[in-house]
C-alpha cells in the first residue's frame, strides 16, 4: 500500500516513517535506501525523511549514524513521538538502557497512547531483569494494541522468566494465532512444553520447526533433550549428531551432551552386566 502511494505521489512525506520501518522489518536494504535518499532529496526539512534515513543506516548496523539521523528528526519536530521511540530502540543495541528509557519516556510525554514506547520500556525492564515492571509495561502496550503478536510474545517471555508457565504458554499461543509464521514464538512455546513435561507436544512442535528451519542447530539439541528425557538414548544421540554436523557456536555444548549421553549409557550397560 505504501509502495503504491509513493509511486503515485513521489513527493509524499506523510507516512514514510512507517513505510521505511516496514522495509526495515522486511530487511529490504536496497528499497529502503532508495526510499530514504529519494525522500531526503525532496524535503530536507521533513522529520519523516530523516527517520527513513535513520532506518536505512540502522539496517546496515551503523547505529551511530542512525542515532544522529533520528536526533535530526527530533530537532525538526520535538513532539514527533515515533522518532523518540526509534532512537530508544537504537540505544538498546548498545545496551545503553538509561538513554533508551529516557527516549521512551519523552515519547510518552507527547503521546501517552504510543504502544511502541510502552513496549520499549518493557523491553528495557526485561533486559534489566525487572520482570514485574516489564510485565506492567507490556500489558499497557497490549491494552493499546492487542492484535500485535510481538507484544503477546514478550508477555510470554516475561511469564516464563517468572516461572508462570501456563500463563506464558497462553501468551505464546495467542501470539502464534496472530502471526503463525513467527518461528521464535513457536520455539518459546516448545520450551514451555518441555519445562511442563509435556514431551509429546514438545516433539510435535520441534518436528514442525525443523521442517521450517532445517539448519537451526538449537532445534536438534532441543529434540535430542526431549528424547533423552523419554529414555530413548539412540534417538537423542541421532539428533545430537545432527546438531554437531551443522556449523554453529554450540559445537562444544553438543560434544558435552554426546559425551554425557555416551558415558551414561556405558555406565548403565556396566550396571546391567554386573547384575547379570
SEDO-65686 format. One line per 4 residues: their letters; for each residue x, y, z of N, C-alpha, C, CB. Coordinates in steps of 0.05 Angstrom, whole numbers, m for minus. Atoms other than C-alpha are relative to their C-alpha. Glycine has a CB too. Layout:
N
A) X/Y/Z/X/Y/Z/X/Y/Z/X/Y/Z ~ ...
This chain:
276
XXXX) 17/m24/0/0/0/0/17/25/0/m19/0/24 ~ m18/m23/0/57/48/17/14/3/m27/21/m3/23 ~ m14/m1/25/93/30/m47/m18/12/m22/9/m28/m9 ~ 19/m11/20/30/45/m88/m4/30/4/m27/m15/2
XXXX) 4/m29/m7/20/112/m52/25/16/m9/m5/4/30 ~ m25/m14/7/93/131/m63/4/2/m30/24/m13/14 ~ m2/0/29/91/112/m136/m18/21/m13/m7/m28/m11 ~ 19/m20/11/30/156/m148/8/28/8/m28/m6/9
XXXX) m7/m27/m10/57/214/m107/29/m1/11/m20/8/22 ~ m28/3/m9/134/213/m105/9/21/20/18/2/m25 ~ m8/m21/m19/136/277/m64/m13/m4/27/m7/27/m11 ~ 13/6/m25/95/245/m9/20/m3/23/m18/m25/m2
XXXX) m17/3/m24/125/252/60/m15/m14/23/9/28/10 ~ 16/12/m22/68/233/107/m1/m30/m3/m28/12/m1 ~ 1/30/m1/72/160/127/26/m13/m8/m21/m10/m17 ~ m25/12/9/143/150/101/16/m12/23/17/20/m16
XXXX) m14/12/m23/168/137/172/m8/m29/4/m5/17/25 ~ 10/27/m4/124/76/175/7/m18/m24/m31/0/4 ~ m8/15/24/139/55/103/29/m9/4/m3/17/m25 ~ m28/7/m3/213/57/119/4/m22/22/17/25/7
XXXX) m1/20/m21/201/16/183/m9/m27/m11/m17/8/24 ~ 9/25/13/163/m36/141/23/m13/m15/m24/5/m18 ~ m22/10/16/223/m42/95/23/m10/18/10/22/m19 ~ m20/9/m19/269/m47/155/m7/m28/11/3/20/24
XXXX) 9/26/m10/228/m105/183/3/m22/m21/m29/2/9 ~ m2/20/22/229/m140/115/29/m3/m9/m17/9/m23 ~ m28/2/6/305/m129/111/5/6/m30/11/m27/7 ~ m3/m8/29/297/m97/41/18/25/m1/m28/5/m13
XXXX) m19/m21/m2/360/m56/43/0/19/m24/28/m11/4 ~ m2/m17/24/362/m31/m29/m25/18/m1/2/m17/m25 ~ 24/m16/1/289/m9/m28/m1/21/21/m25/m18/2 ~ 0/m19/m22/298/25/39/19/23/m6/8/m13/26
XXXX) m19/m21/7/360/63/15/m11/18/m22/27/m12/m8 ~ 12/m16/22/325/85/m49/m21/18/11/m12/m19/m21 ~ 22/m17/m11/265/110/m9/12/23/16/m18/m18/18 ~ m11/m20/m18/308/146/43/12/23/m16/21/m13/18
XXXX) m14/m21/14/351/184/m6/m19/16/m19/23/m11/m16 ~ 19/m14/17/292/200/m51/m16/20/17/m20/m21/m12 ~ 16/m18/m17/251/230/6/17/23/11/m12/m16/24 ~ m17/m22/m10/310/269/35/7/20/m22/26/m12/12
XXXX) m6/m18/22/324/298/m34/m24/19/m5/6/m16/m25 ~ 24/m17/5/252/323/m40/m4/20/23/m24/m18/m3 ~ 7/m17/m22/246/352/30/19/m5/24/m29/m4/9 ~ m19/3/m22/305/361/78/m10/10/27/26/14/m8
XXXX) 11/m11/m24/261/394/129/m23/m16/11/m9/29/m4 ~ 21/18/m10/213/336/139/12/m20/19/m15/m14/m24 ~ m11/20/m19/226/294/201/m3/m29/m10/m13/2/27 ~ 4/27/12/197/233/164/23/m8/m18/m26/m1/m15
XXXX) m22/6/18/254/238/114/24/m9/16/7/25/m17 ~ m23/7/m16/307/235/168/m4/m26/15/6/22/20 ~ 5/26/m12/272/177/201/5/m22/m20/m30/m2/9 ~ m5/20/21/274/139/135/30/m4/m4/m12/9/m27
XXXX) m29/2/3/349/155/130/12/m15/24/12/28/m3 ~ m9/14/m24/359/132/202/m5/m29/m1/m14/12/24 ~ 6/28/3/324/67/188/18/m14/m20/m30/m4/m9 ~ m19/11/20/368/57/127/27/m7/12/4/21/m23
XXXX) m26/6/m12/432/62/168/m3/m20/23/12/26/10 ~ 4/20/m21/402/22/225/1/m28/m11/m27/5/14 ~ 0/26/13/390/m36/178/28/m9/m8/m18/0/m25 ~ m28/6/6/464/m32/159/17/m2/25/11/22/m19
XXXX) m13/2/m26/481/m35/233/19/23/6/15/m26/2 ~ m15/m24/m6/511/34/232/m17/16/20/7/17/m26 ~ 18/m11/m20/477/53/297/6/29/8/0/m17/25 ~ m7/m28/m7/515/117/310/m12/19/m20/31/3/1
XXXX) 12/m17/21/493/147/243/m30/0/3/9/m10/m28 ~ 29/2/m3/422/122/254/m9/18/23/m8/m29/6 ~ 7/m17/m23/420/157/322/2/30/m8/19/m5/24 ~ m3/m28/8/445/222/291/m24/8/m18/26/4/m15
XXXX) 22/m7/18/390/220/238/m26/1/15/m2/m21/m23 ~ 25/m1/m16/335/204/288/0/25/17/m2/m25/18 ~ m2/m25/m16/361/262/331/m6/24/m18/29/2/11 ~ 6/m22/19/357/307/269/m31/2/m4/14/m4/m27
XXXX) 29/1/3/284/286/260/m13/13/25/m11/m28/m3 ~ 11/m11/m25/270/305/333/6/30/1/13/m14/25 ~ m6/m29/1/305/373/323/m21/14/m17/28/4/m11 ~ 19/m12/18/257/387/266/m28/0/12/0/m14/m27
XXXX) 26/1/m13/196/365/307/4/m15/27/m20/m16/m18 ~ m5/12/m26/209/354/382/m23/m16/11/6/22/20 ~ 23/15/m9/139/326/390/m6/m25/m17/m25/18/0 ~ 4/23/17/149/271/340/5/m25/16/20/1/m25
XXXX) m3/22/m19/136/212/387/14/m24/m12/m28/m8/9 ~ m12/24/13/155/157/337/30/3/m3/m13/m4/m27 ~ m29/m4/3/224/188/326/14/m6/27/6/29/m9 ~ m11/6/m26/237/185/401/2/m30/5/m17/14/23
XXXX) 1/29/m4/217/111/401/22/m13/m16/m27/m11/m9 ~ m21/12/17/264/94/343/27/5/12/m2/10/m28 ~ m25/m7/m12/320/130/378/5/m18/25/1/30/9 ~ m2/18/m23/305/89/441/7/m29/m9/m26/m1/15
XXXX) m6/27/10/306/24/400/30/m2/m7/m17/m6/m25 ~ m28/0/10/374/44/372/20/m2/24/6/24/m16 ~ m17/1/m24/404/55/442/1/m28/12/m10/20/21 ~ 1/27/m10/383/m16/460/23/m17/m11/m27/m13/m6
XXXX) m21/16/13/433/m44/410/27/3/14/3/8/m29 ~ m25/m5/m15/489/m12/451/m2/m4/29/10/27/m6 ~ 5/5/m29/460/m34/518/0/26/16/21/m19/11 ~ 2/m25/m14/450/39/536/m28/4/10/9/24/m19
XXXX) 28/2/m9/388/26/576/m11/25/12/m2/m22/21 ~ 10/m25/m12/384/92/614/m8/20/m22/22/12/18 ~ 6/m18/22/387/132/549/m25/m9/m15/24/3/m19 ~ 23/12/14/337/85/517/m26/6/15/4/m30/m3
XXXX) 24/m5/m16/288/92/575/m8/29/m2/6/m8/29 ~ 5/m28/3/294/168/571/m15/7/m26/25/17/2 ~ 12/m4/26/275/166/498/m30/m9/0/15/m15/m23 ~ 27/10/m1/213/124/511/m18/18/17/m1/m29/10
XXXX) 15/m18/m18/191/170/568/m6/26/m14/16/5/26 ~ 5/m24/16/199/230/522/m22/m4/m21/25/10/m14 ~ 21/7/20/156/195/470/m28/0/13/5/m28/m12 ~ 26/2/m14/101/183/522/m9/28/10/3/m19/24
XXXX) 8/m28/m7/102/257/543/m16/13/m22/25/17/7 ~ 14/m10/23/79/272/473/m25/m16/m6/19/0/m24 ~ 23/17/7/33/213/463/m1/m24/20/3/m11/m30 ~ 4/21/m20/10/170/522/m10/m26/m12/m19/9/22
XXXX) 11/24/13/m21/121/473/20/m13/m20/m26/6/m14 ~ m20/12/18/44/104/437/9/m27/11/24/20/m3 ~ m6/27/m10/47/29/446/29/m8/m5/m19/m21/m13 ~ m29/5/5/118/28/416/16/8/25/10/15/m25
XXXX) m15/m10/m23/142/68/476/m5/m18/24/m8/29/6 ~ 5/18/m22/107/24/527/14/m27/m3/m31/m5/3 ~ m15/25/6/136/m38/493/30/5/5/m5/m9/m29 ~ m28/m6/m4/204/m4/494/8/0/29/7/26/m13
XXXX) m6/0/m29/201/9/569/m1/m28/11/m21/18/14 ~ 1/28/m9/180/m64/579/25/m15/m8/m24/m13/m12 ~ m24/13/10/239/m87/537/25/7/17/5/6/m29 ~ m22/m9/m17/288/m45/578/m2/m14/27/m1/31/4
XXXX) 4/13/m26/259/m73/643/6/m30/m1/m28/5/11 ~ m6/29/3/263/m144/616/30/m5/m1/m13/m10/m26 ~ m29/3/2/337/m135/599/13/5/27/11/18/m22 ~ m10/m6/m27/348/m107/669/m10/m20/21/m7/28/8
XXXX) 11/22/m17/312/m169/698/m20/11/21/22/m15/13 ~ 21/m11/m17/258/m125/729/m27/m10/m11/1/32/1 ~ 22/13/14/203/m173/709/m28/11/7/1/m30/7 ~ 26/m11/m8/145/m144/749/m6/26/m16/m2/5/30
XXXX) 3/m25/14/157/m76/718/m3/m5/m30/25/18/5 ~ 2/6/28/167/m106/649/m28/m9/m8/20/m22/m8 ~ 27/10/5/100/m143/653/m20/23/1/m7/m21/21 ~ 18/m23/m2/66/m78/674/0/16/m26/8/18/24
XXXX) m3/m16/24/93/m41/613/m11/m16/m24/29/7/m5 ~ 10/16/23/78/m98/564/m30/m2/0/13/m28/0 ~ 29/0/m2/7/m103/590/m12/26/m9/m9/m7/28 ~ 10/m26/9/m2/m29/578/1/2/m30/17/23/13
XXXX) m3/1/29/24/m37/507/m22/m17/m12/28/m9/m9 ~ 20/19/10/m23/m96/498/m29/12/1/0/m26/16 ~ 26/m14/m2/m83/m54/521/m4/19/m24/m3/15/26 ~ 1/m19/22/m67/m4/466/0/m14/m27/23/19/2
XXXX) m2/14/25/m54/m56/412/1/m30/5/25/9/m16 ~ 1/29/m7/m78/m126/429/1/m18/m24/m25/m5/16 ~ m3/16/24/m71/m150/357/29/m2/m9/m17/11/m22 ~ m29/1/6/5/m144/359/12/m25/11/14/25/10
XXXX) m10/26/m9/36/m213/362/26/3/16/5/m18/m24 ~ m26/m3/m14/104/m187/386/m5/6/29/16/23/m13 ~ 5/m7/m28/74/m157/449/m9/m25/16/m22/22/2 ~ 9/25/m14/39/m223/467/24/m19/4/m21/m14/m17
XXXX) m24/17/m2/105/m259/454/18/9/23/16/0/m26 ~ m17/m11/m22/143/m213/502/m14/m4/27/6/29/m5 ~ 14/6/m24/89/m222/554/5/m29/8/m31/4/m3 ~ m6/28/m5/101/m297/547/28/m3/11/m4/m16/m25
XXXX) m28/2/m9/176/m287/555/3/8/29/19/17/m18 ~ m2/m9/m28/167/m248/620/m13/m21/18/m15/27/3 ~ 14/20/m16/117/m300/646/18/m24/4/m26/m8/m13 ~ m18/22/m1/168/m354/630/23/5/20/12/m7/m27
XXXX) m21/m8/m18/222/m316/668/m10/m1/29/11/28/m6 ~ 11/0/m27/175/m312/728/m11/m27/8/m23/21/1 ~ 9/27/m5/161/m387/724/m30/m3/1/12/m11/27 ~ 29/1/2/88/m374/708/m6/m14/m27/m14/28/2
XXXX) m1/15/25/90/m428/654/m27/m2/m14/11/m27/4 ~ 26/2/14/15/m439/640/m8/27/m13/m22/m9/20 ~ 7/m27/11/5/m363/631/18/7/m24/2/21/22 ~ m18/m4/22/67/m360/587/m9/m15/m25/29/m8/8
XXXX) 10/16/22/40/m416/544/m24/13/m14/m6/m28/9 ~ 24/m13/11/m26/m380/535/8/25/m16/m19/8/23 ~ m8/m24/15/10/m316/514/14/m8/m26/20/16/17 ~ m13/9/25/53/m353/463/m20/m11/m20/21/m22/6
XXXX) 21/10/18/m8/m388/435/m15/23/m13/m19/m19/15 ~ 14/m23/10/m43/m321/427/17/14/m21/m7/20/22 ~ m19/m12/18/19/m293/393/1/m15/m27/28/2/12 ~ m1/17/24/21/m352/345/m26/2/m16/4/m29/8
XXXX) 25/m4/14/m53/m343/328/1/25/m18/m23/2/19 ~ m1/m26/14/m38/m271/307/22/m1/m22/6/22/19 ~ m21/2/20/26/m290/269/12/m28/m1/22/21/5 ~ m9/28/0/34/m364/253/29/m4/m11/m19/m17/m17
XXXX) m27/2/13/100/m350/215/22/7/19/1/17/m24 ~ m21/m8/m19/137/m326/277/12/m24/13/m12/19/22 ~ m12/25/m9/184/m384/289/11/2/29/23/m8/m18 ~ m11/m3/m27/215/m355/352/m22/m4/21/13/28/4
XXXX) 22/4/m19/147/m354/386/m6/m29/4/m26/15/m10 ~ 4/29/m2/137/m427/370/22/m14/15/m4/m12/m28 ~ m22/11/m14/206/m442/396/m3/4/30/27/12/m9 ~ 5/m6/m29/189/m408/463/m22/m18/10/m7/29/4
XXXX) 22/17/m8/124/m447/464/10/m29/5/m22/0/m21 ~ m12/27/m4/164/m512/456/15/m2/26/18/m6/m24 ~ m15/0/m25/209/m493/514/m19/m3/24/17/25/3 ~ 20/2/m22/147/m485/558/m11/m28/2/m23/20/m5
XXXX) 9/28/m1/121/m553/538/21/m18/13/m6/m10/m29 ~ m22/16/m11/189/m582/556/2/4/30/27/8/m14 ~ m1/m6/m29/190/m548/624/m23/m13/15/1/30/5 ~ 24/10/m13/120/m572/639/m1/m31/m2/m25/12/m12
XXXX) m1/29/3/139/m644/620/m19/m11/m21/m6/m13/26 ~ 18/8/22/91/m645/560/17/m6/m24/m21/22/m6 ~ m20/6/21/141/m681/515/m13/m7/m27/17/m23/9 ~ 13/6/26/91/m704/462/m5/25/m16/m27/m16/5
XXXX) 4/m25/14/71/m633/446/26/14/m7/m16/19/18 ~ m26/m11/6/144/m611/450/12/m12/m25/19/m4/24 ~ m11/14/24/164/m664/399/m15/8/m25/m3/m30/4 ~ 17/m8/23/106/m646/353/9/28/m10/m30/1/8
XXXX) m8/m27/8/126/m572/353/28/0/m12/m1/19/25 ~ m28/0/9/200/m586/345/3/m12/m28/18/m15/19 ~ m2/12/27/190/m632/285/m10/19/m22/m17/m26/0 ~ 10/m20/19/149/m578/251/21/22/m4/m26/12/9
XXXX) m20/m21/2/202/m526/267/25/m8/m16/8/9/28 ~ m23/10/15/258/m569/239/m6/0/m30/8/m28/10 ~ 8/m1/28/220/m575/174/1/28/m11/m28/m12/m4 ~ 0/m28/9/214/m499/171/28/12/1/m19/16/17
XXXX) m27/m11/m3/285/m485/194/20/m22/4/1/21/24 ~ m16/24/m3/328/m546/180/30/4/7/0/m15/m26 ~ m28/m5/m6/395/m512/193/4/13/28/12/18/m21 ~ m2/m11/m26/380/m488/263/8/m21/21/m27/14/8
XXXX) m11/21/m17/424/m529/309/m15/m2/27/29/4/5 ~ 14/m1/m26/386/m508/373/m24/m18/0/m8/28/7 ~ 23/17/2/325/m546/348/7/m29/3/m15/5/m27 ~ m10/28/m2/364/m611/341/8/m6/29/23/m5/m20
XXXX) m7/3/m28/392/m601/411/m24/m4/17/17/24/10 ~ 25/2/m15/323/m590/439/m14/m27/m3/m19/23/m7 ~ 14/25/5/293/m651/406/16/m24/11/m6/m4/m30 ~ m17/20/m12/353/m692/429/m5/m1/31/29/5/m5
XXXX) 5/m1/m29/340/m668/500/m27/m13/7/0/29/10 ~ 26/12/m5/267/m689/495/2/m31/m1/m21/9/m21 ~ m2/30/2/285/m760/472/17/m11/24/14/m7/m27 ~ m15/8/m23/336/m763/528/m18/m3/25/24/20/6
XXXX) 19/1/m23/282/m747/579/m19/m23/m3/m16/26/1 ~ 18/23/4/238/m801/547/15/m26/2/m13/3/m28 ~ m15/25/m4/294/m851/557/9/m13/m26/m15/m20/15 ~ m7/10/26/307/m860/482/28/11/m7/m21/7/m22
XXXX) m27/m11/3/383/m851/482/9/m2/m30/19/m16/17 ~ m8/3/28/391/m876/410/m10/24/m17/m11/m26/m12 ~ 11/m23/14/344/m822/383/13/26/8/m31/1/5 ~ m13/m25/m11/375/m769/428/28/3/m13/3/m2/31
XXXX) m27/m1/12/445/m787/401/m2/8/m29/14/m27/4 ~ 4/m6/28/419/m784/330/m4/30/m5/m25/m15/m11 ~ 5/m29/4/394/m712/338/24/17/10/m25/8/15 ~ m24/m14/m8/456/m690/377/21/m1/m22/12/m13/26
XXXX) m19/2/22/499/m716/320/m8/18/m23/2/m30/m10 ~ 9/m18/21/456/m678/270/7/29/7/m31/m3/m4 ~ m7/m27/m8/467/m615/311/30/5/m3/m8/5/30 ~ m29/m2/2/542/m628/311/9/3/m29/14/m24/13
XXXX) m7/m2/29/542/m634/235/m3/28/m11/m17/m20/m16 ~ 4/m27/9/518/m563/229/22/18/11/m28/10/9 ~ m20/m19/m10/569/m507/234/m14/20/18/14/15/m24 ~ 14/m17/m19/549/m469/296/18/6/24/m27/m12/9
XXXX) m15/m7/m24/573/m438/361/m5/m19/23/m7/29/8 ~ 7/19/m22/543/m495/401/16/m26/m1/m30/m6/m1 ~ m14/25/5/594/m547/379/11/m12/26/23/4/m19 ~ m10/11/m25/627/m554/448/m22/m10/18/17/22/14
XXXX) 23/8/m16/560/m557/482/m11/m27/m9/m22/21/0 ~ 11/25/12/536/m612/434/19/m23/7/m3/3/m30 ~ m20/21/m6/601/m650/445/m3/m9/29/29/10/m4 ~ 4/7/m29/589/m647/521/m25/m17/3/m1/25/17
XXXX) 25/15/m2/518/m672/512/3/m29/m10/m22/14/m17 ~ m5/27/11/541/m731/469/17/m16/19/14/2/m28 ~ m18/14/m19/597/m748/518/m16/m9/25/23/18/9 ~ 16/7/m23/548/m746/576/m19/m23/m5/m16/25/10
XXXX) 19/21/8/498/m789/539/14/m27/m3/m15/8/m26 ~ m16/25/4/551/m840/518/10/m12/26/23/6/m19 ~ m10/9/m26/582/m844/587/m22/m12/17/14/23/14 ~ 23/9/m16/514/m852/619/m9/m28/m10/m23/20/m2
XXXX) 7/26/11/498/m910/571/20/m21/7/m3/2/m31 ~ m21/19/m7/565/m943/585/m3/m9/29/28/12/m5 ~ 4/6/m28/551/m938/660/m24/m19/4/m3/26/16 ~ 24/16/m2/482/m967/651/5/m29/m9/m23/12/m16
XXXX) m6/27/11/508/m1025/609/17/m16/20/15/2/m27 ~ m17/13/m21/561/m1039/662/m16/m10/23/22/19/9 ~ 17/6/m23/508/m1038/716/m17/m25/m6/m18/23/7 ~ 16/23/8/465/m1088/677/16/m25/m1/m13/5/m28
XXXX) m18/23/2/524/m1134/663/6/m10/29/26/6/m15 ~ m7/7/m28/542/m1133/738/m23/m15/13/7/25/16 ~ 23/13/m12/471/m1151/757/m4/m28/m12/m25/17/m6 ~ 2/26/12/471/m1209/707/21/m19/11/2/2/m31
